[in-house]
Amino acid sequence: MKNSYKTALLAFAALLFAAGCGKDKIVFPETPTGGEETGYLVLSGMNLGVSADVETLVSGPDASKAPATRTTVDADADFELSITSNTTQATVWEGTYGDIKAMDAPMELQPDRYTLRAASPDAIQPVAWETPEYAGSTEFTIVKKTTTTVSDLVCTLSNIKTTVELSADLKELFLDDGTDDLKTTVSLGEASCVFARDETRAAYFGAAAASNTLTVVLTGRYNVKGEGETPEYQPITMTQKIPNVKAGQWRKIAISVEHADEGNVQLVITVETWVYDEKIDVDVMSSSYSYGEEEIPDIDDETSDPDGPQVSLDGDHLIADPFRISAAIFDFDFDPVRCNDLISLIAAPQGDATIAEAYCVFDSDNAALLAALDGAGYTERKVPLYPDNGAADYAVVRTDNADRLLVKVNDAGMYGLYGYEGTHTAKIVVTDSRNRRTYTPLTLSVAKGGGSETGPAITGLDGFDLDTRHTIAPTDNPPLKVALDVTSATGITGFRIEILGGDVLPANELASLSLAPDMDLLHPATDAMKSRLQELGFLPKDGSSIEGATSMRFDISEFVPAMTVLDGTGNCDFRLTVSDAAGTTVKTLMFNVVH
């Protein structure tokens, strides 16, 4: 996979740099002036492999030293493949591995960045015995008048493998009268599989989300009498949650008895986790069971339960990023004013739980907002959301068929928040039916039209930290994502970029690329410079003007990894200076290129 990624990265570098041999200057291809020019893709020699990683794992202190026995076999001819444009998300080709093997000519494609995906022919089931499914993908770049070859692709497990093993001493302590009532039920959402006393098969679950929770329930009749006494069996039920379960993992569950006395049984669950090309982790969880008694976990104040409801934002927003409210998201031509970017929260319970209660607690650096909440009767600025909606005039609250809680702030609510400039925190507190609670902060950044009284606002998106020097290397996979949100209260009046390229992008090389160490993005010096800035993501690719804009996205994610294939190493910075009627803001993107 690393070789395939490196090949794709070098192809991308060729697209951007068209580098010559040795230490010749780097020259960009000329911007097309007309006509449709294509490139070519060769797949006929591609090897599609399936990584069958089914070795027995070693538990205990030597687990991390266990050698991984991985076997890659050739995929069946009916494996399904597709090629999708990363730009338009359109599928440009679909077929099977057999179709690829039969190809006798290159495939003609438009210049673009593409993703080749392969998957088992059978759809992933919610759960089924011994049904592993496999998938894999790789990216490549098509350059005009150039042939690109994809040589190999390895598919790995795409569902969740689960096995259960009961220790011999545990099975001896449970009644075995032929009824097979000692069983372990493993569930993921609505899908469940029952492992009998001596079950050796593996169950494969479809991953319902990026991170999932397995629920393990052991039931049976346990002997409460000591050795030498007449056995007396009582039914018990033990439940354990296993969080953070993801596609591609094998969760090997082993259940044993630690000790039993005075009406209690101490059950120990050991969960070994194996992930392709990563080390083995071993988690040990103990559960003390009192006969006939089910315990409800206590709630630690302000500490989220990992098995509690997971809160996220719908759409393109991340819950960890500030939600920006500015004039750019409103349509003032309507009465009442309409908002084009509503806050939409999702609270998803885990396992078989449902949402029992939800509310949010506000804090702010704007005293006027806090006073307004107090005046509206919200004690300690706590706004109930569910089961009683205390903000019915400003938000729609409901549950869906998956028992998720959906909270969408309406136009009135968004415009109401817009009236209070500053930084606000809405702490979302959600409790499920098993009394598990999570605390999720949502930061709201409100500025009239965007920006602030001292100038535009420049903020990193998708977790990008503007205050950190980021080390980038050719082996980064996935490559660093570099995207910014630039907002202005009155409209952008100036935007300059200084490239402090050092040995990575020196001035003479920039000149060969139709670029300069200091450039005016509102008024590029030449048409060639403007075209290059659009290609690299410094300006909107659709050619729209940023002058007067109250909001723009600055995304050079595709350009950054290409810097690492050059000879130069060291620091390479991009200083952004953005101005509007209120003032000027300067931020620097800082990188350290290593080989």
FIDRENSE-597637 format. One line per field, with one value per residue (C-alpha): residue in three letters; z, y, x. Coordinates in steps of 0.05 Angstrom, whole numbers. Example, Ala and Ser with C-alpha at 12.3 -4.5 7.8 and 13.67 -1.06 7.14 Angstrom:
BEGIN
rest = [ALA, SER]
w = [156, 143]
v = [-90, -21]
u = [246, 273]
This chain:
BEGIN
rest = [MET, LYS, ASN, SER, TYR, LYS, THR, ALA, LEU, LEU, ALA, PHE, ALA, ALA, LEU, LEU, PHE, ALA, ALA, GLY, CYS, GLY, LYS, ASP, LYS, ILE, VAL, PHE, PRO, GLU, THR, PRO, THR, GLY, GLY, GLU, GLU, THR, GLY, TYR, LEU, VAL, LEU, SER, GLY, MET, ASN, LEU, GLY, VAL, SER, ALA, ASP, VAL, GLU, THR, LEU, VAL, SER, GLY, PRO, ASP, ALA, SER, LYS, ALA, PRO, ALA, THR, ARG, THR, THR, VAL, ASP, ALA, ASP, ALA, ASP, PHE, GLU, LEU, SER, ILE, THR, SER, ASN, THR, THR, GLN, ALA, THR, VAL, TRP, GLU, GLY, THR, TYR, GLY, ASP, ILE, LYS, ALA, MET, ASP, ALA, PRO, MET, GLU, LEU, GLN, PRO, ASP, ARG, TYR, THR, LEU, ARG, ALA, ALA, SER, PRO, ASP, ALA, ILE, GLN, PRO, VAL, ALA, TRP, GLU, THR, PRO, GLU, TYR, ALA, GLY, SER, THR, GLU, PHE, THR, ILE, VAL, LYS, LYS, THR, THR, THR, THR, VAL, SER, ASP, LEU, VAL, CYS, THR, LEU, SER, ASN, ILE, LYS, THR, THR, VAL, GLU, LEU, SER, ALA, ASP, LEU, LYS, GLU, LEU, PHE, LEU, ASP, ASP, GLY, THR, ASP, ASP, LEU, LYS, THR, THR, VAL, SER, LEU, GLY, GLU, ALA, SER, CYS, VAL, PHE, ALA, ARG, ASP, GLU, THR, ARG, ALA, ALA, TYR, PHE, GLY, ALA, ALA, ALA, ALA, SER, ASN, THR, LEU, THR, VAL, VAL, LEU, THR, GLY, ARG, TYR, ASN, VAL, LYS, GLY, GLU, GLY, GLU, THR, PRO, GLU, TYR, GLN, PRO, ILE, THR, MET, THR, GLN, LYS, ILE, PRO, ASN, VAL, LYS, ALA, GLY, GLN, TRP, ARG, LYS, ILE, ALA, ILE, SER, VAL, GLU, HIS, ALA, ASP, GLU, GLY, ASN, VAL, GLN, LEU, VAL, ILE, THR, VAL, GLU, THR, TRP, VAL, TYR, ASP, GLU, LYS, ILE, ASP, VAL, ASP, VAL, MET, SER, SER, SER, TYR, SER, TYR, GLY, GLU, GLU, GLU, ILE, PRO, ASP, ILE, ASP, ASP, GLU, THR, SER, ASP, PRO, ASP, GLY, PRO, GLN, VAL, SER, LEU, ASP, GLY, ASP, HIS, LEU, ILE, ALA, ASP, PRO, PHE, ARG, ILE, SER, ALA, ALA, ILE, PHE, ASP, PHE, ASP, PHE, ASP, PRO, VAL, ARG, CYS, ASN, ASP, LEU, ILE, SER, LEU, ILE, ALA, ALA, PRO, GLN, GLY, ASP, ALA, THR, ILE, ALA, GLU, ALA, TYR, CYS, VAL, PHE, ASP, SER, ASP, ASN, ALA, ALA, LEU, LEU, ALA, ALA, LEU, ASP, GLY, ALA, GLY, TYR, THR, GLU, ARG, LYS, VAL, PRO, LEU, TYR, PRO, ASP, ASN, GLY, ALA, ALA, ASP, TYR, ALA, VAL, VAL, ARG, THR, ASP, ASN, ALA, ASP, ARG, LEU, LEU, VAL, LYS, VAL, ASN, ASP, ALA, GLY, MET, TYR, GLY, LEU, TYR, GLY, TYR, GLU, GLY, THR, HIS, THR, ALA, LYS, ILE, VAL, VAL, THR, ASP, SER, ARG, ASN, ARG, ARG, THR, TYR, THR, PRO, LEU, THR, LEU, SER, VAL, ALA, LYS, GLY, GLY, GLY, SER, GLU, THR, GLY, PRO, ALA, ILE, THR, GLY, LEU, ASP, GLY, PHE, ASP, LEU, ASP, THR, ARG, HIS, THR, ILE, ALA, PRO, THR, ASP, ASN, PRO, PRO, LEU, LYS, VAL, ALA, LEU, ASP, VAL, THR, SER, ALA, THR, GLY, ILE, THR, GLY, PHE, ARG, ILE, GLU, ILE, LEU, GLY, GLY, ASP, VAL, LEU, PRO, ALA, ASN, GLU, LEU, ALA, SER, LEU, SER, LEU, ALA, PRO, ASP, MET, ASP, LEU, LEU, HIS, PRO, ALA, THR, ASP, ALA, MET, LYS, SER, ARG, LEU, GLN, GLU, LEU, GLY, PHE, LEU, PRO, LYS, ASP, GLY, SER, SER, ILE, GLU, GLY, ALA, THR, SER, MET, ARG, PHE, ASP, ILE, SER, GLU, PHE, VAL, PRO, ALA, MET, THR, VAL, LEU, ASP, GLY, THR, GLY, ASN, CYS, ASP, PHE, ARG, LEU, THR, VAL, SER, ASP, ALA, ALA, GLY, THR, THR, VAL, LYS, THR, LEU, MET, PHE, ASN, VAL, VAL, HIS]
w = [0, 15, -55, -86, -45, -63, -137, -131, -95, -147, -201, -166, -161, -235, -245, -205, -218, -282, -252, -297, -286, -232, -202, -262, -247, -231, -286, -282, -343, -381, -364, -420, -466, -499, -519, -479, -466, -432, -398, -394, -339, -343, -297, -337, -296, -228, -174, -128, -63, -2, 65, 104, 174, 217, 262, 335, 381, 443, 507, 570, 579, 514, 471, 439, 419, 382, 309, 259, 206, 147, 82, 20, -34, -102, -102, -138, -207, -183, -135, -152, -170, -186, -203, -175, -188, -124, -152, -175, -136, -202, -216, -283, -287, -255, -266, -235, -224, -281, -327, -308, -322, -391, -409, -470, -475, -429, -402, -425, -369, -359, -318, -245, -179, -174, -123, -143, -96, -91, -49, -39, -85, -28, 11, 84, 129, 197, 226, 200, 217, 180, 128, 125, 73, 46, 16, -3, -41, -70, -102, -167, -212, -286, -322, -393, -446, -392, -375, -302, -278, -215, -200, -136, -86, -22, 8, 84, 129, 123, 175, 249, 268, 336, 373, 444, 486, 555, 603, 625, 699, 682, 643, 700, 748, 703, 695, 635, 630, 555, 551, 529, 570, 582, 525, 506, 464, 427, 397, 355, 351, 330, 303, 351, 350, 404, 421, 453, 508, 459, 398, 357, 296, 285, 277, 230, 244, 196, 224, 233, 246, 248, 322, 351, 417, 425, 481, 511, 553, 587, 616, 650, 715, 764, 822, 885, 931, 950, 933, 964, 974, 936, 875, 875, 810, 804, 739, 728, 673, 663, 615, 590, 539, 492, 462, 403, 359, 286, 219, 204, 276, 306, 377, 411, 475, 530, 594, 657, 732, 779, 844, 876, 948, 993, 937, 888, 825, 795, 720, 679, 606, 566, 498, 449, 391, 326, 269, 203, 207, 278, 345, 388, 447, 506, 551, 616, 647, 712, 731, 801, 799, 858, 848, 831, 832, 773, 786, 752, 744, 782, 745, 755, 756, 690, 668, 604, 605, 544, 534, 538, 480, 427, 405, 336, 287, 223, 156, 144, 214, 267, 340, 360, 313, 330, 295, 262, 259, 214, 164, 109, 131, 131, 76, 97, 37, 74, 132, 179, 163, 139, 158, 108, 158, 218, 279, 275, 333, 335, 401, 387, 443, 444, 445, 464, 504, 487, 503, 571, 580, 545, 561, 547, 593, 565, 582, 545, 544, 527, 591, 550, 527, 598, 623, 568, 589, 662, 642, 603, 666, 650, 719, 717, 641, 633, 573, 573, 506, 520, 539, 550, 498, 536, 472, 428, 396, 375, 361, 336, 379, 360, 359, 296, 280, 305, 374, 360, 388, 335, 354, 299, 315, 271, 235, 295, 341, 294, 284, 359, 371, 316, 360, 413, 387, 422, 439, 472, 498, 496, 538, 513, 568, 548, 591, 565, 593, 628, 667, 627, 614, 567, 566, 498, 491, 428, 416, 380, 350, 332, 293, 254, 183, 205, 229, 288, 306, 293, 226, 190, 226, 200, 231, 218, 196, 208, 266, 231, 283, 260, 320, 307, 259, 222, 200, 132, 97, 33, 76, 108, 96, 97, 81, 124, 111, 107, 103, 132, 141, 127, 148, 148, 178, 121, 64, 46, 18, 16, 16, 8, 15, 28, 14, 59, 22, 47, 12, -4, -48, -62, -101, -166, -166, -150, -210, -255, -231, -249, -174, -130, -57, -45, -82, -81, -84, -101, -159, -183, -224, -286, -314, -308, -234, -224, -259, -217, -152, -171, -188, -121, -79, -57, -97, -112, -168, -201, -214, -169, -139, -65, -63, -19, 3, 76, 77, 37, 44, 34, 21, -3, 21, -47, -55, 12, 2, -66, -31, 2, -64, -78, -59, -8, 66, 126, 143, 91, 114, 82, 115, 102, 111, 104, 110, 114, 135, 209, 206, 185, 209, 198, 206, 185, 160, 185, 157, 166, 106, 121, 78]
v = [0, 48, 37, 51, 114, 138, 126, 166, 223, 226, 228, 286, 321, 311, 345, 406, 410, 372, 366, 356, 308, 317, 387, 422, 476, 455, 478, 476, 452, 509, 524, 496, 550, 509, 439, 375, 339, 272, 224, 148, 97, 27, -25, -90, -109, -91, -144, -142, -178, -197, -195, -256, -241, -297, -315, -336, -279, -283, -252, -231, -194, -222, -201, -142, -187, -237, -243, -225, -279, -245, -278, -239, -279, -259, -232, -269, -245, -221, -169, -103, -41, 31, 95, 161, 232, 266, 333, 317, 252, 223, 150, 146, 70, 8, -65, -127, -152, -199, -140, -108, -172, -174, -102, -96, -20, 39, 75, 147, 197, 272, 302, 298, 264, 197, 142, 69, 26, -49, -90, -160, -174, -190, -134, -129, -158, -129, -194, -264, -324, -332, -278, -234, -178, -140, -72, -26, 38, 78, 147, 166, 227, 231, 281, 303, 265, 221, 147, 129, 57, 28, -35, -63, -56, -96, -104, -113, -132, -83, -111, -129, -198, -222, -287, -310, -361, -383, -410, -483, -464, -417, -471, -520, -473, -464, -516, -561, -603, -604, -541, -499, -441, -416, -367, -301, -252, -200, -141, -80, -36, -79, -135, -192, -260, -315, -354, -422, -453, -483, -439, -432, -394, -320, -270, -212, -147, -90, -25, 21, 81, 101, 82, 30, -3, -78, -102, -169, -204, -271, -310, -378, -414, -410, -458, -415, -473, -490, -551, -615, -584, -601, -555, -499, -461, -390, -351, -292, -240, -201, -142, -108, -53, -53, 17, 45, -16, -2, -36, -78, -100, -169, -166, -232, -237, -285, -292, -325, -329, -291, -315, -327, -318, -295, -291, -254, -277, -238, -246, -222, -204, -199, -166, -174, -126, -136, -85, -94, -71, -46, -75, -117, -85, -124, -95, -130, -112, -141, -144, -162, -192, -197, -249, -220, -149, -103, -43, 24, 61, 126, 190, 227, 301, 333, 268, 238, 164, 132, 89, 148, 185, 212, 284, 310, 364, 346, 368, 393, 420, 386, 391, 408, 468, 536, 545, 614, 658, 719, 760, 713, 658, 701, 723, 792, 800, 760, 781, 747, 737, 668, 630, 586, 549, 523, 490, 417, 371, 295, 256, 182, 131, 69, -3, -14, 51, 109, 183, 200, 274, 330, 402, 455, 504, 570, 612, 673, 731, 775, 795, 815, 744, 718, 772, 753, 680, 699, 746, 690, 648, 597, 579, 578, 588, 517, 507, 441, 405, 336, 308, 379, 430, 494, 530, 512, 581, 575, 501, 438, 376, 305, 233, 191, 117, 102, 132, 190, 258, 313, 386, 438, 512, 549, 616, 655, 621, 633, 706, 714, 688, 735, 792, 776, 784, 747, 676, 632, 560, 515, 453, 397, 348, 283, 224, 157, 105, 69, 132, 145, 218, 257, 330, 360, 433, 471, 538, 592, 649, 708, 769, 818, 794, 755, 778, 826, 899, 895, 859, 794, 727, 670, 603, 532, 480, 405, 410, 449, 488, 556, 562, 498, 484, 422, 370, 340, 282, 241, 182, 220, 179, 211, 277, 337, 374, 449, 488, 556, 597, 671, 717, 792, 837, 887, 849, 833, 893, 863, 794, 785, 722, 719, 652, 645, 584, 574, 514, 484, 538, 590, 653, 629, 567, 608, 652, 590, 573, 642, 657, 707, 710, 766, 764, 804, 753, 806, 831, 779, 809, 766, 721, 663, 677, 680, 613, 582, 608, 578, 511, 508, 527, 597, 626, 597, 546, 572, 639, 679, 743, 747, 823, 845, 774, 765, 692, 647, 579, 576, 504, 482, 410, 382, 427, 414, 340, 356, 401, 339, 307, 364, 362, 419, 408, 454, 508, 534, 586, 622, 689, 712, 785, 799, 868, 898, 964, 947, 929, 877, 806, 768, 692, 646, 574, 540, 476, 436, 391, 328, 269]
u = [0, 58, 86, 18, 10, 80, 65, 1, 36, 91, 38, 5, 73, 80, 13, 33, 107, 125, 194, 255, 313, 366, 364, 334, 284, 213, 165, 89, 51, 20, -52, -96, -123, -177, -198, -209, -143, -141, -93, -90, -97, -68, -99, -88, -27, -57, -56, -117, -101, -141, -106, -131, -108, -137, -79, -90, -73, -30, -58, -22, 44, 73, 14, 50, 107, 63, 84, 31, 19, -12, -29, -47, -83, -107, -179, -234, -253, -321, -293, -327, -287, -303, -266, -292, -271, -248, -270, -341, -353, -379, -366, -330, -321, -350, -332, -301, -231, -242, -258, -192, -153, -185, -167, -122, -119, -109, -170, -178, -196, -200, -143, -164, -151, -188, -201, -201, -244, -250, -298, -325, -384, -431, -464, -444, -498, -516, -489, -476, -432, -366, -378, -317, -321, -262, -250, -193, -179, -122, -117, -83, -76, -89, -44, -60, -21, 9, -1, -12, -6, -38, 1, -29, -85, -96, -165, -171, -229, -287, -334, -322, -299, -323, -308, -327, -290, -313, -261, -264, -273, -330, -367, -358, -394, -455, -509, -500, -563, -569, -612, -552, -578, -506, -499, -467, -506, -464, -502, -485, -547, -605, -561, -544, -512, -517, -454, -470, -427, -376, -386, -322, -348, -336, -393, -382, -419, -430, -402, -461, -416, -343, -340, -388, -405, -412, -458, -440, -493, -477, -535, -539, -552, -493, -478, -479, -458, -387, -347, -376, -445, -507, -507, -558, -565, -590, -599, -552, -545, -480, -475, -412, -402, -342, -335, -295, -304, -289, -292, -231, -221, -224, -252, -234, -275, -255, -297, -271, -286, -240, -272, -340, -360, -417, -467, -423, -388, -329, -329, -270, -275, -211, -218, -161, -162, -125, -123, -88, -16, -22, -3, -49, -85, -111, -166, -186, -253, -281, -354, -378, -448, -495, -548, -616, -590, -576, -533, -542, -476, -465, -453, -387, -400, -377, -344, -372, -388, -353, -415, -462, -496, -449, -464, -444, -463, -500, -472, -401, -390, -347, -369, -297, -294, -325, -393, -387, -448, -441, -480, -455, -503, -566, -613, -637, -683, -736, -779, -769, -695, -675, -612, -575, -533, -572, -542, -564, -545, -549, -546, -539, -548, -504, -527, -600, -606, -651, -646, -676, -658, -621, -607, -554, -520, -496, -436, -410, -361, -421, -458, -519, -532, -526, -573, -623, -622, -632, -689, -723, -726, -672, -644, -568, -574, -598, -644, -684, -687, -716, -765, -791, -768, -756, -735, -794, -795, -722, -709, -743, -730, -750, -726, -718, -728, -658, -675, -628, -645, -646, -641, -645, -642, -691, -685, -710, -660, -601, -619, -628, -557, -532, -554, -501, -431, -375, -356, -409, -406, -466, -451, -496, -513, -548, -568, -591, -640, -583, -565, -502, -487, -442, -420, -404, -383, -403, -368, -408, -368, -414, -391, -433, -421, -359, -292, -289, -282, -207, -208, -224, -223, -178, -194, -168, -220, -223, -176, -120, -80, -54, -8, 31, 88, 66, 118, 101, 136, 126, 103, 44, -19, -68, -34, -44, -110, -99, -164, -182, -246, -236, -293, -302, -355, -355, -323, -251, -213, -143, -111, -36, 6, 80, 115, 175, 198, 269, 301, 233, 204, 260, 245, 276, 233, 170, 185, 188, 118, 90, 87, 125, 146, 95, 28, -36, -93, -145, -104, -54, 3, -10, -64, -15, -7, -82, -91, -37, -66, -133, -101, -66, -127, -104, -163, -232, -225, -288, -255, -302, -275, -259, -260, -318, -332, -354, -334, -287, -254, -179, -158, -89, -95, -78, -17, 17, 37, 67, 118, 148, 170, 219, 293, 289, 276, 265, 215, 167, 115, 56, 40, -32, -51, -125, -157, -226, -256, -245, -172, -120, -108, -43, -36, 20, 16, 79, 108, 172, 187, 227, 248]
